Structure formats: C-alpha cells, structure tokens
Amino acid sequence: MGKRSRRRVKPEKAERVPFRARTFEGLPGECDWVALREFVPSATATVALRPDVAESTTVRVCTLLPGASAGLVRPDGELWLGLQVTHNFGDVSRDLAAVVEQGLETEPGTEIVIADPGAGRRLQDLVDPESDFPVDVQDGFDFWTAGVDDPTGAVAGAIEQANEVVTPTERLEEVDAAYWTQLGERQFLRWVMPHDEDKLLTALARLHVSGDDRLADDVRLIGSFRAHGLLVPVWEMIEPTPAVALEGPAAAFESRLEEALADSSPLTSEQRGARNGLANRQITVR
C-alpha cells in the first residue's frame, strides 16, 4: 500500500452552533421563558406559531413534562413543549425548535424524542413575534392528566412524585417575570430583567447606595444570578410576606430602576463599591 493510500481521510466537521448569549431574545415574553426554563417548578404558557410555519397552531409550553420529556402531541392534537429537560445540544432555542418541528409531523398521543438536531431553525424562526405569552403558574402537575386516559395509573404516579418537590410559587401581576417563592421557611422574589447586565448592575448600585433597592423595609436585595444572558436579581423577605403584598412595591421599584438606568452620570466611589459587591455576589436560590 502506497503512502498516498495510507493517508487518513479527515472526517467532515459538523457545522458549529453559533453561541447565543441570550437564548430567548426576540421571543414574546423572553424573561418568562427564562424563568420557566430555569426555576419556576410548575407552569404553562401558550405561544402562537408563524402562519407560514403552521396555520392557526399554538404550542403549550410547560416547565416540565412526564419523564422530563422534550415534548408530546396530546390525543386532541395539541403540541406540548417541555422546557426543563436533561438534554442540551448547544443552543436551547434550536433544540426547542426541533421539538416543535417534529411535533408538527407527529401523530396525536405520541411522545416526542429528540436527538441532536444539527444546524437548523431556532424558536425565533417559528414563533409569531406578535403572539402573546400568558403564563399560568400551577400548584402542581395535575394538568398532565387533563383529557388523557390513565388506565395503568402511571401518569398519576408520576404526578404524585413530581408534586413532592413543587415549591409554592406565584407570578406578580403588576410587573413582568417576577416570581415569589417559598423555600422551606424562607421567601424570595426572583425577577428576570431584560436590561443589559452592565447597565443594570450600575443602576442597582445607584439604588443600593440611596437605599432604594429594597422593595420594603423587610424585603432586601441579596444578590443576583445569570440565566440565558440575563441578570436575575433576588430579594429575600425578612418576615413572611405574601406575593400580593409585593405588587405595589415592585411596581414602584420598577419606576425607580428606570430612572436609575437613564442616569448616565459617573458613579461615586461608594456606588462603584456597591456595584463591585453586586457583581461578585452571585447566588443560587433553588
């Protein structure tokens, strides 16, 4: 065998998936997509597809489906999309779009199993940009059985198991993508915000120094975390506080935040210190 014939043929490189800092940017309700994907235990929302993708078709987006399934087509033909899944092939939006496209070709009553879809369309290419994204937070997963026969009780068993880990959660109504939750004896508000991270940290620092970053005397900002390219500030309630009691304070804070975001004056040394503290105080609240 000659040298030429012994040369190894290099395998073709798979098309690389471009990095997307903001996975859900451009979708209706971007911040709620992030919340449902990352930390809301049980909720659903509906979104419409573009007319050129599917005529008069809506998709029910669910935080979690039985078995952490990628999706399923219900017996009535409605397409359900699962957000909290175990797979990630490099671009969550592309993965979800592949589930939707497969679901449009799937028979009713069938679970959707997804493998690496390769290069393809993203959710932003399928979802109607004029669609709403109304979120309905659930107490548990009993909605899984609505309109479905469960002769073996398998679904009921899965619901019982899933419900054991559901934490009380409520979405505020007067502001977008802010979720109150109780974890054990502690209560938190996690608020997904669409602003540029640097500008948001600067604005939060201004508010902290002026004492305006609290939602109330006993509701203090304790830090933030990043999710899908967005910053999620977190407040903790020192005393038990129902979600409804945060509605007015959250709306008032949003107004203060908008003013701080519009302030382009240089930070004072105290504000710079506060900003560094906020940037370094990345927390996890699960």
C-alpha positions, 0 to 999 in steps of 0.5 A: 500500500502506497503512502498516498493510500495510507493517508487518513481521510479527515472526517467532515466537521459538523457545522458549529452552533453559533453561541447565543448569549441570550437564548430567548431574545426576540421571543414574546415574553423572553424573561418568562421563558427564562424563568420557566426554563430555569426555576419556576417548578410548575407552569404553562404558557401558550405561544402562537406559531408563524402562519407560514410555519403552521396555520392557526397552531399554538404550542403549550409550553410547560416547565416540565413534562412526564419523564422530563420529556422534550415534548408530546402531541396530546390525543386532541392534537395539541403540541406540548413543549417541555422546557426543563429537560436533561438534554442540551445540544448547544443552543436551547432555542434550536433544540426547542425548535426541533421539538416543535418541528417534529411535533408538527409531523407527529401523530396525536398521543405520541411522545416526542424524542429528540436527538441532536438536531444539527444546524437548523431553525431556532424558536425565533424562526417559528414563533409569531413575534406578535403572539402573546405569552400568558403564563399560568403558574400551577400548584402542581402537575395535575394538568398532565392528566387533563383529557388523557386516559390513565388506565395503568395509573402511571401518569398519576404516579408520576404526578404524585412524585413530581408534586413532592418537590413543587415549591409554592410559587406565584407570578406578580401581576403588576410587573413582568417575570417576577416570581415569589417563592417559598423555600422551606421557611424562607421567601424570595422574589426572583425577577428576570430583567431584560436590561443589559447586565452592565447597565443594570448592575450600575443602576442597582448600585445607584439604588443600593447606595440611596437605599432604594433597592429594597422593595420594603423595609423587610424585603432586601436585595441579596444578590443576583444570578445569570440565566440565558444572558440575563441578570436575575436579581433576588430579594429575600423577605425578612418576615413572611410576606405574601406575593400580593403584598409585593405588587405595589412595591415592585411596581414602584421599584420598577419606576425607580430602576428606570430612572436609575438606568437613564442616569448616565452620570459617573458613579461615586466611589461608594456606588462603584463599591456597591456595584463591585459587591453586586457583581461578585455576589452571585447566588443560587436560590433553588 
